[in-house]
Amino acid sequence: MKVLVIGNGGREHALCMFIKKSPICKKLYCIPGSDSIKELADCFDINPMNNIDVVNFCIKQKINFVVIGPELPLSNGIVDELKKEKIVTFGPDKISSQLETSKIFMKNICKKHNIPTAKYSVFNKEKDAINFLNEVNFPTVIKVDGLAAGKGVIIVYSKEEAVENIKKIMSEKIFGSSGENIIIEEFLEGEEISFFALVDTNGFILPLTTAQDHKKIGEGDVGPNTGGMGAYSPVPFIKHNHINDFVEQFVKPIINDLKNSSILFSGVFYAGFILTKNGPKILEINVRFGDPEAQTIFPRLKTDLLDLLLASSTGNLNQFKLPELENNFCMNVVLSSKGYPKDYKKNTIINGLNEITNDKSKYVFHASTKKNGNHWLATGGRVLSISAMGSTLKNAKNNAYNIVDKIDWKDGYFRKDIGWRHLQ
């Protein structure tokens, strides 16, 4: 098969790496790709948000299968345009993508079917949202309805802080049109986990595994939200029966609701749960692999990743009873530019990368780098993503940080406590 991956980050580097291993991948392409992805695939500098150019490229190159990495091209309807040309594509169409692109859309489905989630109210006027603050307990949560690169969820601890953030979102438009509608939601306490399943167009659900992301910039989970500073998989206390419960209680009712509205979802169903004293509640749904969670799941997969993605896209997931996974842990540590998620220097030199070789137990994924001669330069906020396997979570952690120690980057920052909740 000729396979095209859309995207250029750490998740897409991982997708390319594991798709390339498949015996059915004859030729691999990536749009727009990166200098690191060029070592695996032919990259083409095409804007992934230009649907016409992407479709024309696929027709010209006779692409058999397209895998969409990030959420923005999905929200832009790229899947719909590729399907018009009968090009098999992994990922949901534009209307299904609303599970991620509109938190209100997702919450309303939960409300309709009594799916456990936080109590919430929706606002499209700043004044009404601010007046409502007189009725809430603090801390409370403010969410923008649309996509905000993982930064559209803000926990506020006082009315003053809430007013300030509502004004930033609705008047100053710090998240653009994504913040035209907001949700004010009750604050839930508990541990957060990520659950991943694949869904095909027949509504067949294949559970994959669990992971735990670390969103906050600071150790001990403090400071502002980021796109994710590290993760590990699987979550040790989530057993097979819990996964079955997640499917029955959360995934099936949502997929069936879409089906009843003639919306056929296929792709990744990625649920963020919070485990409260009253049981799990759903915080959010994403419709693509998480980053950095993907970098902890793919190394554990024994089943051919390309086979799984293809089966999801062609209505054939029922050929898999369950995906085969390594019976061990994978930990991922993200190296970011100092200052992220605020201001940071670009084009700083990273040394030591050329001395690290990927193998089945360790991987270096590039999120935002470029090559300058023999040097790698950091070009963004989250820059590198280091994964390592281990028979225990502690082993996986030690192995991951051993690799991090080999990287010499004075302008880099990383959390030293990934997995801290279950390593004490």
N, C-alpha and C positions, 0 to 999 in steps of 0.2 A: 504493500500500500504506500501511496504518497500521502504523508500526514503533514498538516500545517498546525502549528501552535500559535495562538495569538497572545501577545504580552511580552514583557521584558524584565520582570522582576525575579526575586528568589524563587517564588512558587513556579514560575514558568521555566526557570533554569532546571528545577527539580522535575517538572513535567517532561521537558525535553530529555533529561538524563535517563528517566525510567521508560519513556516511550521508545527511545532509541535502542534499549535492550531487547525489545520485542522482536521475535523472528519474523513477524508479519510487517514490520516497518522497513520498507525498501528504501525510502528516501524521506528525510525530515527537513521541513522548512519552518521558519519562524518570522512573524511580523510583529513589531519591528526587530525584536531580538536585542542582543547586546554583544559586546566583545567576548564575554564568557560563553554565551549561547552559540556564538560562531564556531566554537570548538566542537559542537555537536550537530549543528544544523546550518543550512543555507539561510542567511538572514537578509531580509529586504526592508529597506527604509520606507515603509508605507504607513500612513497614519491609520492605526487600528479603528479609529472612530469614523473613517471615511468608508462607509459600507460599499459604495460603488467600486472604489479602487480594490478593496479586499476581494469582492466577488469576482471582478475581472481578472485579478491575479489567479484565483482558484481555477477559473475556466481556462485561462491560458496555460497554466502549469499542469492541468488535469489532476487536481488534488482530489483524492478519494475521501479524505476524512479531515475535519477541522475540529480542534480542541480549543475552546475559549478559556483563557486563564482568569482574567480580571472581570470585575463586575460592570465597569463602564461600557465596554462594547456590548455586553448582554442587554444593559438598559437602553442602549442605542438601537436595538433591534437587528443586530447583525445576523442572529440565528434565523430570523424570519426571511431575510434577504437571501441567505445561502440556501435555505430550504426551497425557495421559489425556483432555484436552479438545480434542485434535486441533489444538492451536495450534502452528504451526511455530516451532521454537526453535533458535537457534545456540548450541551448547555441548554438552558430553558429559553423559550422565545420571550419577546418583550412583555407580553401580558403576564406570563408566569413569573417573570423576574420581579414583579411588584412585591413578591414576598420579601425581597430584600430592599427594593428601591422605595417602598412606601411602608414605613412602620405602622401607619394607620390602617392600611390594607390588611396587613398581617394581624394586627390586634383585633380588628373587626371580625375576622374569621374565627379567632380564638373565642371572642365573646359569644358569637353565634352558636358555637358547639361546646361551650363551657370548658374549654381547654385551659388548664391552670396557667395564669399569667398575672402580672401585677395590675392592680386597679389603676385606671388611667382616665384622663380627660383630654380632649383635643381642642386646640385653639388656632384660629387664623387671624385674630386681632390681638395686638400687643396689650391693649387696655384690658380686655377680658381675661387674658392670661395672668396679668398682674393682680387684678381684683380677686381671682381665684386663689391666690396665695394665702389669703386670709383663712381659707378652709383647710389648708394642708398641714401635716406634721412634718417637721424637719428632722433629719435630712430628707430631701425629696429629689427626684430625678427629672431633668429636663432633656428631652430628645428632639432632635430635628427629624422631620418626617422622611426626608430624602437622604441620598448618599452623602457622606462627609468624611471619606477616607479613614474611618475608624475613630473619628474625633467628635462625632455628633451626639455623644451621650455625656451629660455633665451632672455630677452629683453636687447638690448645693446644700449648705448647712444652716443657712439663715434666710430670712425674707429679703434682706438687703442684697445678699449674694445672688439670690434667684432673680430679683428685679434687674440687676446689672447684666446677668447673662441673657435674660429674655430680650432686653433692649439691644444687646450686641447681635443677637440672632435675628430679631425681627425688624429693627430700625437700621442698624449698621450693616446688616446682611453679611455677617462674617462667613456664613456658609452659603451665600448666594440664594438661589431659588430653592435649595434644599430645606431652608428654614422658613419658608412662607407659611407652613403649617407646623405646629409643634405639639408634642405630647408632654403633659405633666403627669408623672407616674409615681406611685408609692415606691419607697425605698425598701428593697427586700434584703434580708441578711442571710448569708449562707455561702457555701463554696460554689464557684462557677466552673462548669465544665463544658466542653464542646463535644457534640455527637454528630457523626457523619454517616450518611446513608446514600446509596445511589438509587435513583428511581428511573424506570423506563416509561415509555409512552403508553404502555398498557396498565400503568399504575402499580407494577410490581416493585416492591421495596426490598433492597438488599442492604442490610446494615453492614457498615464497615467496621468502625471502631470509635474509641473516645480519645480525647486529648485534653490537655489543660494549657491554656494560653496565659501569658503574663502581660497584661495590657499597660500597666503603669510604668512610667519611666524609672521610678526609684525602687530600691530594694525594700522588701517588706510590703510591696504594692502601695507605694505612696507617690504623690505627684500627678501630673497630667496624664491623660490617656495617650497612647501611641498606637501605631499600627500593629504592635505586638513585639515584645522584647525577648521572647523565648517561649518554648513550649515543650511538652513531653507527651508521649503516648505509649501504652494506654494509661488511663487513670486507674490506679491499683485497686480501689475499692468498688469499682463498677463491674459487676459480674454479668454473665450472659442473660440471666433473668431480668436484670435491670434494663438491658438493651432491648429485650422483647417488650418490656413495659413502655419504653420510650416510643417504640414503633406503634404500638396499639393505642397509646393515650394521646400522642402528639402528631406523629407523621401521617398515619392513615387518615384521621379525620380531616386534616388539612388538604392532603392530596385528593381525597374524595370530594371535598367541597369544591375544589377547582374543577374536578371532572364533571360534577353536576352543573357547573357553569360552562361546560364545553371547553374548558381549559386543560390541555393535556401537558402536564409538567413532566420534563425529563431532565436529568442531570444530577448535580449534587444537592442534597438536602442537608444543610449544615445548621444545626440548632444549637444555640447558646442557652444552656439551662443554669438556673440557680437552685441549689439543693437546700430548701428552707426546712424549718422544723415541721412544716405542714406538707412536706413532700416536694418533688421537683416542680419548678414553674419555668415557663419558657420566657426568655428575655428578648431573643431576636432570632431571625432566620436569615441565613445567607444562602445564595444559590450558586456558589462556586467554592472550590477548596479554600480553606483559610491559609493565610500566610502569617506566621510560620508553621501552622499545624500540618500543612501538606508535607513539609520537610521532615516531619516526625512519622508520618503515616506511610509514605511511599517506601522508605527504607525497610519497613517491616513487612511489606507485601510480598508474599511468595507467588500469588496469582499474578499473571501477566497484566500490568496496568492497562495496556492498550486494549486487550481483550475485554476488560471490564468496561472501559469507556465506550467502546464500540457497541457492546451488548446493551448498555444504557440507551444509546442513541438509535438502536434499531429494534427495540422492543423485545430483546432476547435475554434479559437478566435472569429469567427463570431457569436458565441452563446452569446457573451457579447456586449451589445450596447455600454456601457461605464462602466469602473470600478466604484464602489461606493466608495466615499471618504468622510471622516469626513469634515464638513464645518468649519474647524478651522486650526490653524497653528501648526507646529511642528518645534522646534529649537533644533539643536544639537551643543554641544560644545566639542571639542576634547582636551583631556589632554595629553600633550606630555612630554617626558623627557627633562629637561633643557639642552640646547645645540643643540637639534634637529633643523634643519636637518643635522647638522655637528656632532661633537663628543658628546657623552653623556654617563653617568654612567649607568650600567646595574644592575639588581637585587636589586634596591632600594625598601624600604618598603612603601606600601600604606596602610594607616589606614582609617577606617570609612566605608569601602565598605560593611562590613557585617551588618551594621545597616540600609542600604538603601534597601527597598523592591520595586521591579518592580510592576507596575500596569498599567492600561490602559492610564494613563496620564503621566507616567514617566518611563524611562528605563535607565539602565546602561549597555552598551555594552562593552565587553572586546576585545581589539585589540591585545595587546602584554602583557599578564600577565601570571604568573604561581602561583600556590598555594604552600606555604611552611608552613605546619601545619595549623594554623588558620590565617596566614598572606597571603596577596596578594603581589607579587613582580612585579615590572615593568621590562620587558625583552626587550623592543624595543624602537623605536622612538615615534610613535603615540601609546598611551598605552590604554586610555579609551575614550569612546565616550558616552556623556550624552545627552539624548533626553527628551524633555518635551513638552506637548501640552498646547495650550492656545487659548482663543477665539479671541485674537488679537496677532499680532506679538510681541508687547510689553509684553503681559501676558506670552506668550510662553518663551520669553527671561528671564523674572523674575523667572519663574518656573524652567528653566534649570539652571540658575546660583545659585538658592537656593539649588539645589542638589549638584552642584559643591562645594559650601561652606561647605558641610558636609564631604567632602573628605579631609583628612589630609595627604598631600604628599609633603614634603619639597623639593624634587628633581623634582617636576612637574612644568609645565608651561602651561598656556592657554591664549588665547586671550580673553579680556574682552569686545570686541566690535562686536561680531557676530551679523549680521543684521544691522550694523551701517548705511548703506546707506538709510534704510527706517525706521529708528527709530529717526531721527533728527527732 
